[in-house]
Amino acid sequence: MQQVVIVIHLMLVLALIGVVLLQRSEGGGLGIGSTSGFMTTRGTGNVLTKTTWWLAGLFFATSLLLSWLAGYSRQPASILPNNPAGPSAPAPGSAPPASSGGLLNQLQGNAPPAQPAPAAPSGPSVPQSQ
């Protein structure tokens, strides 16, 4: 279904480009704004204007249909594995859990690396960001 709508959408795009290029140029921005030729009557301008409106409306409708079709088959997905037990909150009054190296290590199941105790400062030092 989606491929059929895409093909119709692309045909509408090509037709819309063609109809817009056939219209008379008012300012002559591309240098083709001459008044001679087969597209000089007012009736032809009205037909091209109405055709442009219809093609633009159909283009808009197929765009909405394509976005609806793309979202219709989408299933919700979780980036976290299904864990029925889940992390539990600590009991009130208990000590907070020891640092486990961050959320990424907890999710991957890696043990935190052992960190040596920091040395005592020997004098004034510049504060450093962590």
C-alpha positions as CSV (number, residue, x, y, z in Angstrom):
1,M,0.0,0.0,0.0
2,Q,2.8,2.4,1.0
3,Q,4.7,1.8,-2.3
4,V,1.6,2.6,-4.3
5,V,1.1,5.9,-2.4
6,I,4.8,6.8,-2.9
7,V,4.5,6.2,-6.7
8,I,1.4,8.4,-6.8
9,H,3.1,11.0,-4.7
10,L,6.1,11.1,-7.0
11,M,3.9,11.5,-10.1
12,L,2.1,14.4,-8.4
13,V,5.4,16.0,-7.7
14,L,6.5,15.8,-11.3
15,A,3.1,17.0,-12.5
16,L,3.2,19.9,-10.1
17,I,6.7,20.9,-11.2
18,G,5.6,20.8,-14.8
19,V,2.5,22.9,-14.3
20,V,4.4,25.5,-12.3
21,L,7.0,25.8,-15.0
22,L,4.4,26.1,-17.7
23,Q,2.9,29.2,-16.0
24,R,3.6,32.6,-17.3
25,S,6.5,34.3,-15.6
26,E,5.5,37.7,-14.2
27,G,8.9,39.1,-13.3
28,G,11.0,37.2,-15.9
29,G,13.4,36.1,-13.2
30,L,14.7,33.3,-15.4
31,G,14.7,35.4,-18.5
32,I,11.7,33.6,-20.1
33,G,9.0,36.1,-19.2
34,S,8.1,37.0,-22.8
35,T,4.5,37.6,-23.7
36,S,4.6,35.7,-27.0
37,G,3.9,32.0,-27.3
38,F,1.1,29.6,-26.8
39,M,0.4,30.4,-23.2
40,T,-0.8,34.0,-23.6
41,T,-4.6,34.0,-23.0
42,R,-6.3,34.6,-19.7
43,G,-8.2,31.3,-19.9
44,T,-5.0,29.3,-20.0
45,G,-3.8,31.0,-16.9
46,N,-7.0,30.1,-15.0
47,V,-6.7,26.5,-16.1
48,L,-3.1,26.3,-15.0
49,T,-3.9,28.1,-11.7
50,K,-6.7,25.6,-10.9
51,T,-4.6,22.7,-11.9
52,T,-1.8,23.9,-9.6
53,W,-4.3,24.2,-6.7
54,W,-5.6,20.7,-7.3
55,L,-2.2,19.1,-7.7
56,A,-1.0,20.9,-4.5
57,G,-4.0,19.7,-2.6
58,L,-3.5,16.1,-3.8
59,F,0.2,16.4,-2.9
60,F,-0.7,17.6,0.6
61,A,-3.2,14.7,1.0
62,T,-0.7,12.1,-0.1
63,S,1.9,13.6,2.2
64,L,-0.4,13.2,5.2
65,L,-1.4,9.7,4.1
66,L,2.3,8.7,3.8
67,S,3.0,10.0,7.3
68,W,0.0,8.2,8.7
69,L,1.0,4.9,7.0
70,A,4.6,5.3,8.4
71,G,3.3,5.8,12.0
72,Y,0.5,3.2,11.8
73,S,2.9,0.2,11.7
74,R,5.3,1.6,14.3
75,Q,5.5,-0.5,17.5
76,P,6.7,1.0,20.8
77,A,10.1,-0.1,21.7
78,S,12.1,0.2,24.9
79,I,15.9,0.8,25.0
80,L,16.1,-0.8,28.4
81,P,15.9,-4.6,28.8
82,N,12.8,-6.0,30.4
83,N,13.6,-6.5,34.1
84,P,10.6,-7.5,36.1
85,A,12.4,-7.0,39.5
86,G,13.7,-3.6,38.5
87,P,15.8,-1.4,40.8
88,S,14.4,-1.0,44.2
89,A,14.5,2.1,46.4
90,P,16.6,1.8,49.6
91,A,14.7,1.5,52.8
92,P,14.2,4.7,54.8
93,G,17.0,5.3,57.3
94,S,19.4,2.9,55.6
95,A,22.8,4.0,54.2
96,P,22.9,5.0,50.5
97,P,24.3,2.3,48.2
98,A,28.0,2.5,47.4
99,S,29.0,4.1,44.2
100,S,28.7,1.6,41.4
101,G,30.5,3.4,38.7
102,G,27.6,5.1,37.1
103,L,24.3,4.2,35.3
104,L,26.0,2.8,32.2
105,N,28.0,0.3,34.2
106,Q,24.9,-0.7,36.1
107,L,23.0,-1.3,32.9
108,Q,25.9,-3.3,31.4
109,G,26.4,-5.3,34.6
110,N,30.1,-4.3,34.8
111,A,31.7,-4.0,38.2
112,P,33.2,-0.6,39.0
113,P,37.0,-0.3,38.8
114,A,38.8,-0.1,42.1
115,Q,39.8,3.5,42.8
116,P,42.8,4.3,44.9
117,A,42.3,6.7,47.8
118,P,43.2,10.3,47.0
119,A,46.4,11.7,48.5
120,A,46.2,14.3,51.1
121,P,46.8,17.8,49.7
122,S,50.2,19.3,50.6
123,G,49.1,22.9,50.3
124,P,46.7,25.3,48.7
125,S,45.4,24.1,45.3
126,V,43.3,25.3,42.5
127,P,39.8,23.9,42.5
128,Q,39.2,21.4,39.7
129,S,36.0,20.4,38.0
130,Q,35.0,16.8,38.3
